[in-house]
Amino acid sequence: MKILIPSILAVMMSIGVIFIRMKASHKPVSAKKIILPPVFMSTGALMFISPYFRVTSMEIVEAIVVGMLFSILLIKTSKFEVRDNAVYLKRSKAFAFILIGLLLVRIVAKSILSQQIEVGQLSGMFWILAFGMIVPWRIAMLIQYKKLVVTI
């Protein structure tokens, strides 16, 4: 039960991300649109002020490594194209499936790990994992974007 509500919220957020991503392919991309999501997400690090969410240094390393590995899938499915003298994100059918797959892996891992790790600590680990996934993905997107902008 203690992971049911967060899992339901994660499913709803993932569905939202899929719809946002589909709409984003109709509008030009900017460096600001690429950079801002990790900046906004970084405010979540304030949770670590509370001892309830604190994690060990080894758990931090584990979460970052797993996040970076997951980011590879997102990097591979995020491509840009130039249309009408602007850079657009190409729609990828694989992106939705990868996002759903990552969500399922997350839910299964959380249900297994919640029996061994306290909920607050586990929440902190999964935030680090998500941040460790979004930052490399967005950096790769920014590099791709800047290469295309030079050609316009």
C-alpha positions as CSV (number, residue, x, y, z in Angstrom):
1,M,0.0,0.0,0.0
2,K,2.9,2.4,0.8
3,I,4.0,2.2,-2.8
4,L,0.6,2.0,-4.5
5,I,-0.2,5.8,-4.4
6,P,3.3,6.8,-5.6
7,S,3.1,4.2,-8.4
8,I,-0.3,5.5,-9.5
9,L,1.1,9.1,-9.5
10,A,4.1,7.9,-11.5
11,V,1.8,6.3,-14.1
12,M,-0.3,9.5,-14.4
13,M,2.9,11.6,-14.7
14,S,4.2,9.3,-17.4
15,I,1.0,9.6,-19.4
16,G,1.3,13.3,-19.1
17,V,4.9,13.3,-20.3
18,I,3.9,11.2,-23.4
19,F,1.2,13.7,-24.3
20,I,3.5,16.7,-23.7
21,R,6.2,15.1,-25.9
22,M,3.7,14.4,-28.7
23,K,2.5,18.1,-28.6
24,A,6.2,19.3,-28.5
25,S,6.9,17.8,-31.9
26,H,4.5,20.4,-33.4
27,K,6.4,23.4,-32.0
28,P,10.0,24.5,-32.5
29,V,12.5,23.6,-29.8
30,S,14.7,26.1,-28.1
31,A,17.7,25.7,-25.8
32,K,15.6,27.1,-23.0
33,K,13.0,24.3,-23.4
34,I,15.7,21.7,-23.2
35,I,17.5,23.1,-20.2
36,L,14.5,24.1,-18.0
37,P,13.1,20.6,-17.0
38,P,16.2,19.5,-15.1
39,V,16.4,23.0,-13.5
40,F,12.8,22.7,-12.3
41,M,13.3,19.2,-11.2
42,S,16.4,20.2,-9.2
43,T,14.2,21.8,-6.6
44,G,13.2,18.3,-5.5
45,A,16.7,18.0,-3.9
46,L,15.3,20.0,-1.1
47,M,13.8,16.8,0.2
48,F,17.2,15.8,1.4
49,I,17.0,18.5,4.1
50,S,14.8,16.0,5.9
51,P,16.6,13.1,7.5
52,Y,13.7,10.9,6.4
53,F,14.9,11.1,2.7
54,R,18.6,10.9,3.3
55,V,20.6,8.2,1.4
56,T,24.0,6.7,1.9
57,S,26.9,7.7,-0.5
58,M,26.7,4.1,-2.0
59,E,23.0,4.5,-2.7
60,I,23.7,7.8,-4.4
61,V,26.3,6.2,-6.7
62,E,24.0,3.3,-7.4
63,A,21.0,5.5,-8.3
64,I,23.1,7.8,-10.5
65,V,24.6,4.9,-12.4
66,V,21.2,3.3,-13.0
67,G,19.8,6.7,-14.0
68,M,22.6,7.2,-16.5
69,L,22.1,3.8,-18.0
70,F,18.4,4.5,-18.4
71,S,19.2,7.8,-20.0
72,I,20.8,6.0,-22.9
73,L,17.4,4.8,-24.1
74,L,16.0,8.3,-24.0
75,I,19.0,9.7,-25.8
76,K,18.7,7.1,-28.5
77,T,15.0,8.0,-29.1
78,S,15.4,11.8,-29.0
79,K,16.3,13.2,-32.4
80,F,15.8,16.6,-34.0
81,E,15.1,17.8,-37.5
82,V,15.1,21.1,-39.3
83,R,11.8,22.3,-40.7
84,D,10.9,25.8,-41.9
85,N,14.2,27.2,-40.6
86,A,13.5,25.9,-37.1
87,V,14.5,22.9,-35.1
88,Y,11.8,20.4,-34.2
89,L,11.8,17.2,-32.1
90,K,11.1,14.2,-34.2
91,R,8.2,12.1,-33.0
92,S,9.4,8.7,-31.9
93,K,6.9,5.8,-31.4
94,A,9.7,4.0,-29.4
95,F,9.8,6.9,-26.9
96,A,6.4,6.1,-25.4
97,F,7.2,2.4,-25.2
98,I,10.5,3.1,-23.6
99,L,9.0,5.5,-21.1
100,I,6.3,2.9,-20.2
101,G,9.0,0.2,-19.9
102,L,11.1,2.4,-17.6
103,L,8.0,3.0,-15.5
104,L,7.3,-0.7,-15.2
105,V,10.9,-1.4,-14.2
106,R,10.7,1.4,-11.7
107,I,7.4,0.1,-10.2
108,V,8.8,-3.5,-9.9
109,A,12.1,-2.3,-8.4
110,K,10.3,-0.1,-6.0
111,S,8.0,-2.9,-4.8
112,I,10.9,-5.2,-4.3
113,L,13.2,-2.6,-2.7
114,S,10.5,-1.2,-0.4
115,Q,10.7,-4.4,1.6
116,Q,14.3,-3.8,2.4
117,I,14.7,0.0,2.3
118,E,12.7,2.6,4.2
119,V,10.1,4.5,2.0
120,G,11.7,7.9,2.5
121,Q,15.2,6.6,1.7
122,L,13.8,4.8,-1.3
123,S,12.0,7.9,-2.5
124,G,15.3,9.8,-2.3
125,M,17.1,7.1,-4.3
126,F,14.4,7.2,-7.0
127,W,14.6,11.0,-7.2
128,I,18.4,10.7,-7.7
129,L,17.8,8.0,-10.3
130,A,15.3,10.2,-12.2
131,F,17.6,13.2,-12.0
132,G,20.6,11.1,-13.1
133,M,18.5,10.1,-16.1
134,I,17.1,13.5,-17.1
135,V,20.4,15.4,-16.9
136,P,22.5,13.3,-19.3
137,W,19.5,13.1,-21.6
138,R,19.0,16.8,-21.7
139,I,22.7,17.5,-22.1
140,A,22.7,15.1,-25.1
141,M,19.6,16.9,-26.5
142,L,21.3,20.3,-26.1
143,I,24.4,19.2,-27.9
144,Q,22.3,17.8,-30.8
145,Y,20.2,21.0,-30.8
146,K,23.3,23.3,-30.9
147,K,24.8,21.3,-33.8
148,L,21.6,21.7,-35.8
149,V,21.2,25.4,-35.0
150,V,24.6,26.1,-36.5
151,T,23.4,24.7,-39.8
152,I,20.4,26.9,-40.0
